[in-house]
Amino acid sequence: MHIHILGICGTFMGGLAALAREAGHKVTGCDANVYPPMSTQLQALGIDLITGFGAEQLELKPDLFVIGNVVTRSSEGRFPLMEAILDAGLPYTSGPQWLAEHVLQGRHVLAVAGTHGKTTTTSMLAWILEHAGLKPGFLVGGVPENFGVSARLGSGAPFVIEADEYDTAFFDKRSKFVHYRPRTAILNNLEFDHADIFADLGAIETQFHHLVRTVPASGRLVVNAREEALQRVLTRGCWSDVQRFGGRKEESGSLRARGEPQAFDVLRGSLKVARVEWELSGEHNQLNALAAIAAAEHLGVTPERSAAALREFKNVKRRMELRGEAGGVKVYDDFAHHPTAIRTTVNGLRRRIAPLERILAVFEPRSNTMKLGTMKAQLPWALEEADLSFCNQDGLSWDAAEALQPLGAQGLVGANADALVAMVVKAAKPGDHVLCMSNGGFAGIHQKLLDALSKKD
């Protein structure tokens, strides 16, 4: 089968393309901007990429068009290829629907849902199952460093998938995850997000309840006990076994020396089941790990075996990834973009470094929700543990300086990424940690900072 994918360079659709190619299909695709790293990965797989959504792509004559949710019906005519497909009556489907029918059917699907931590938890779970010899397939919205790829079919029965609540396609407004029909589902947390498609938190809870409805009675829901929104979801109806985690504060062992592993215990009631030692920091990562351990247990992997796997877990690219050091200043890259994720990311770094070392938080409100300004009032709370905060004003319809006013002189705003580089380099001192946070490329700010810091040095 020849499939042509519209919106191929997104993390989900790019992973789907890799799976389709591995399964033996001919795959081509297009996107508004074809750029690395996804374009490089796909081209290495022999997938031809086209820039733009021109109607001339009908001449490729694929058997099926797979439509990403970047594609819309608009009066501006941004997607002439989609209009041509509709006019010609050609076959098309959504990415999640294609995945459900051609990859997930007949497999034990483990879906990881939640506002935060999906990518990290999915990667942890896939690695635990791999370490246990179960040879899982997976589709992750990032690149787990233990695997080096974001998706693979796997030869075993399990398939681990990052289960996004964002809508499926312009013609299917259900959340993506309702297509996956998991046997094991992690509900990691639930907050308001995606203000461009959801009116309020209640609307997202409804979609999570639809996911719960698809889990069989023999399945398992792994649920964060601290999340009131998830408890409301379950009270609307639940037909499966429920394994809760996070009911008590997990205590992280204090660092014996900088750089040594942290540790925490996996508990069943008052019983210590296993002890996890690893390089990751922050209670949010402990909760992610507990969720992955409980999900793996549904497949017969003991907590002790999971703890052994997590000792070798290498995290995901763009999750507190150290991009380099120049002039005694470390520069990190992180995907955080929701205020809660920003707060937990800053807190995780704060707990890792020495008490007197400074954190310079550099962030880009790039998601649709943040661009709308829906959560701008939460930014001072999200950034309060940083010593200085620098916000990119570019592309925003609201005044970032006004939003950061509660931070006083610690909250700074730049017109664009280049302006932020100049501001950060001027403020940075040896021993500082510069934490760049965005769900996009941030105009290559990480390397620009390292180059400028080297010249300053």
Residue pairs with C-beta under 8 A, 6 or more apart in sequence:
1 25
1 26
1 63
1 64
2 25
2 26
2 27
2 28
2 60
2 61
2 62
2 63
2 64
3 20
3 25
3 26
3 27
3 28
3 62
3 63
3 64
3 65
3 66
3 98
4 27
4 28
4 29
4 30
4 57
4 60
4 62
4 64
4 65
4 66
5 13
5 16
5 17
5 27
5 28
5 29
5 30
5 65
5 66
5 68
5 95
6 29
6 30
6 31
6 53
6 65
6 66
6 67
6 68
6 70
6 71
6 79
6 81
6 82
7 13
7 29
7 30
7 31
7 67
7 68
7 69
7 70
7 71
8 14
8 17
8 29
8 30
8 31
8 38
8 42
8 47
8 49
8 68
9 29
9 31
9 33
9 34
9 35
9 38
9 39
9 42
9 49
10 31
10 38
10 68
10 70
11 38
11 141
11 142
11 150
12 68
12 95
12 139
12 141
12 162
12 164
12 176
13 29
13 66
13 68
13 95
14 38
14 41
14 42
14 150
15 139
15 140
15 141
15 150
15 151
16 66
16 95
16 98
16 99
16 139
16 151
17 27
17 29
17 42
17 45
17 47
18 41
18 42
18 45
18 149
18 150
18 151
18 152
19 99
19 103
19 137
19 139
19 151
19 152
19 153
20 27
20 98
20 102
21 27
21 45
21 46
21 47
22 45
22 152
22 153
23 102
23 103
23 153
26 62
27 45
27 47
28 47
28 48
28 49
28 50
28 60
28 62
29 42
29 47
29 48
29 49
29 50
30 49
30 50
30 51
30 52
30 53
30 54
30 57
30 81
31 49
31 51
31 70
32 51
32 52
32 53
32 70
33 51
34 49
34 50
34 51
35 441
37 143
39 49
41 149
41 150
42 49
43 49
50 57
53 71
53 78
53 79
53 80
53 81
53 82
54 80
54 81
55 80
55 81
55 83
55 84
57 81
58 81
58 84
58 85
58 88
58 90
63 91
64 91
64 92
64 93
64 98
65 85
65 90
65 91
65 92
65 93
66 92
66 93
66 94
66 95
66 98
67 82
67 92
67 93
67 94
67 95
67 169
67 170
67 171
68 95
68 169
69 94
69 95
69 166
69 167
69 168
69 169
69 170
69 176
71 79
71 82
71 169
71 170
72 78
72 79
72 170
73 79
73 82
73 170
77 83
85 92
94 168
94 169
94 171
94 172
94 179
95 168
95 169
95 176
96 168
96 176
96 177
96 179
96 180
97 168
97 172
97 179
99 139
99 161
99 179
99 180
100 179
100 180
100 181
103 137
103 153
103 159
104 159
104 161
104 180
104 181
107 137
107 157
107 158
107 159
108 157
108 158
108 159
108 183
108 184
108 299
109 158
109 159
109 161
109 180
109 181
109 182
109 183
109 184
110 125
110 129
110 136
110 158
110 159
110 160
110 161
110 182
110 183
110 184
110 185
110 186
110 295
110 298
110 299
111 161
111 163
111 177
111 180
111 182
111 184
111 185
111 186
111 211
112 118
112 121
112 122
112 125
112 160
112 161
112 162
112 163
112 185
112 186
112 188
112 291
112 295
113 163
113 164
113 165
113 177
113 185
113 186
113 187
113 188
113 208
113 211
114 121
114 186
114 187
114 188
114 189
114 190
114 224
115 165
115 188
115 189
115 190
115 191
115 193
115 338
115 340
116 188
116 189
116 191
116 284
116 338
116 340
116 341
116 344
117 188
117 189
117 284
117 285
117 287
117 288
118 141
118 162
118 163
118 164
118 188
119 140
119 141
119 142
119 162
119 316
119 319
119 335
120 285
120 288
120 315
120 316
120 319
121 186
121 188
121 288
121 289
121 291
121 292
122 138
122 140
122 141
122 160
122 161
122 162
123 140
123 142
123 144
123 146
123 147
123 313
123 315
123 316
124 288
124 289
124 292
124 310
124 313
125 160
125 186
125 291
125 292
125 295
125 296
126 136
126 138
126 140
126 144
126 147
126 160
127 144
127 146
127 147
127 309
127 310
127 312
127 313
128 292
128 293
128 296
128 301
128 305
128 306
128 309
128 310
129 135
129 136
129 156
129 158
129 160
129 296
129 299
129 301
130 136
130 146
130 147
130 309
131 305
131 308
131 309
131 312
132 296
132 299
132 301
132 305
132 306
132 309
134 156
134 157
134 158
134 299
134 301
135 154
135 155
135 156
136 154
136 156
136 158
136 159
136 160
137 151
137 152
137 153
137 154
137 156
137 158
137 159
137 160
138 144
138 147
138 151
138 152
138 154
138 159
138 160
138 161
139 150
139 151
139 159
139 160
139 161
139 162
140 150
140 151
140 160
140 162
140 316
141 150
141 162
141 164
142 150
142 316
142 317
142 318
142 319
142 335
143 149
143 150
143 316
143 317
144 150
144 314
144 315
144 316
145 314
145 315
145 316
145 317
146 312
146 313
146 314
158 299
161 180
161 182
163 176
163 177
163 180
163 182
163 185
163 211
164 175
164 176
164 177
165 175
165 176
165 177
165 193
165 194
165 204
165 207
165 208
166 175
166 176
166 194
166 197
167 173
167 174
167 175
167 176
167 197
168 174
168 175
168 176
168 179
173 197
174 207
174 210
175 207
175 210
175 211
177 207
177 211
178 207
178 210
178 211
178 214
180 214
181 214
182 211
182 214
182 215
182 219
183 215
183 216
183 218
183 219
183 220
183 298
184 215
184 219
184 220
184 222
184 295
184 298
184 299
185 211
185 212
185 215
185 219
185 220
185 221
185 222
186 222
186 291
186 292
186 294
186 295
187 208
187 211
187 212
187 221
187 222
187 223
187 224
187 227
187 230
187 233
188 224
188 287
188 288
188 291
189 224
189 227
189 230
189 287
190 201
190 204
190 205
190 208
190 227
190 229
190 230
190 233
191 201
191 229
191 338
191 340
192 198
192 200
192 201
192 204
192 374
192 375
193 204
193 338
193 367
193 369
194 204
194 368
194 369
195 368
195 369
195 372
195 374
195 375
196 368
196 369
196 372
198 204
201 229
204 229
205 229
205 232
205 233
205 236
208 230
208 233
209 233
209 236
209 237
212 221
212 233
212 234
212 236
212 237
212 238
212 239
212 240
213 237
213 239
215 221
215 239
215 240
216 239
216 240
217 239
217 240
218 240
219 240
219 241
220 240
220 241
220 242
220 243
220 294
220 295
220 298
221 234
221 238
221 240
221 241
221 242
221 243
222 243
222 244
222 245
222 291
222 294
222 295
222 298
223 230
223 234
223 242
223 243
223 244
223 245
224 230
224 244
224 245
224 246
224 287
224 291
225 244
225 245
225 246
225 247
226 246
226 247
234 242
243 294
243 297
243 298
245 287
245 290
245 291
245 294
246 287
246 290
248 267
249 283
250 264
250 265
250 267
250 283
250 286
250 287
250 290
251 264
251 265
252 262
252 263
252 264
252 281
252 283
252 286
252 351
253 262
253 263
253 264
255 262
255 352
258 353
258 354
261 277
261 278
261 279
261 311
262 277
262 278
262 279
262 280
262 281
263 275
263 276
263 277
263 278
264 275
264 276
264 286
264 289
265 272
265 273
265 274
265 275
265 276
266 272
266 273
266 274
266 275
266 276
266 290
266 293
266 303
266 306
266 307
267 273
273 303
273 304
274 293
274 302
274 303
274 304
274 306
274 307
275 307
276 286
276 289
276 307
276 310
276 311
277 311
278 289
278 310
278 311
278 313
279 315
280 289
280 313
280 315
280 348
281 320
281 348
281 349
281 351
281 352
282 344
282 345
282 347
282 348
282 351
283 344
284 344
284 348
285 348
289 310
292 306
292 310
293 303
293 306
293 307
293 310
296 305
296 306
297 303
297 306
315 321
318 333
318 334
318 335
319 334
319 335
320 332
320 334
320 345
320 348
320 349
321 332
321 333
321 334
322 330
322 331
322 332
323 331
323 332
323 333
323 446
323 447
323 450
324 330
324 331
324 446
324 447
324 450
325 331
325 450
326 449
326 450
326 451
326 453
326 454
326 457
327 428
327 430
327 453
327 454
327 456
327 457
328 429
328 430
328 431
328 432
328 457
329 428
329 429
329 430
329 431
329 432
329 433
329 434
329 453
330 432
330 433
330 434
331 434
331 436
331 446
331 449
331 450
331 453
332 349
332 433
332 434
332 435
332 436
333 436
333 446
334 345
334 435
334 436
334 437
335 341
335 437
335 438
335 439
336 342
336 344
336 345
336 363
336 437
337 363
337 364
337 365
337 366
337 367
337 370
337 437
337 438
337 439
338 367
338 369
338 370
338 375
339 375
339 378
339 379
339 381
339 382
340 378
340 382
342 361
342 363
342 379
342 382
342 383
342 437
343 381
343 382
343 383
343 384
343 385
345 435
345 437
346 359
346 361
346 382
346 383
346 385
346 386
346 435
347 385
349 359
349 433
349 435
350 359
350 385
353 359
353 433
357 431
357 432
357 433
358 387
358 388
358 429
358 431
358 432
358 433
359 385
359 386
359 387
359 388
359 432
359 433
359 435
360 386
360 387
360 388
360 389
360 390
360 424
360 427
360 428
360 432
360 433
360 434
360 435
361 383
361 386
361 388
361 389
361 390
361 435
361 437
362 389
362 390
362 392
362 420
362 424
362 434
362 435
362 436
362 437
362 445
362 449
363 383
363 389
363 390
363 391
363 392
363 436
363 437
363 438
364 391
364 392
364 417
364 437
364 438
364 440
364 442
365 371
365 376
365 379
365 391
365 392
365 396
365 400
366 395
366 438
366 439
366 440
366 442
367 439
369 375
370 376
371 395
371 396
371 397
372 397
373 396
373 397
373 398
373 403
376 398
376 400
376 403
377 403
379 391
379 403
379 404
380 403
380 404
380 405
380 406
380 407
380 411
383 389
383 404
383 407
383 411
384 407
386 410
386 435
387 410
388 410
388 412
388 427
389 404
389 407
389 410
389 411
389 412
390 412
390 413
390 414
390 420
390 423
390 424
391 400
391 403
391 404
391 411
391 412
391 413
391 414
392 400
392 413
392 414
392 416
392 417
392 420
392 442
393 399
393 400
393 401
393 413
393 414
393 415
393 416
394 415
394 416
394 417
400 413
401 411
401 413
404 411
404 412
404 413
405 411
412 423
414 420
414 422
414 423
416 443
417 442
417 443
417 444
417 445
417 448
418 443
418 448
420 445
421 445
421 448
421 449
421 452
422 452
424 434
424 449
425 449
425 452
425 453
425 456
428 434
428 453
428 456
434 449
436 442
436 445
436 446
436 449
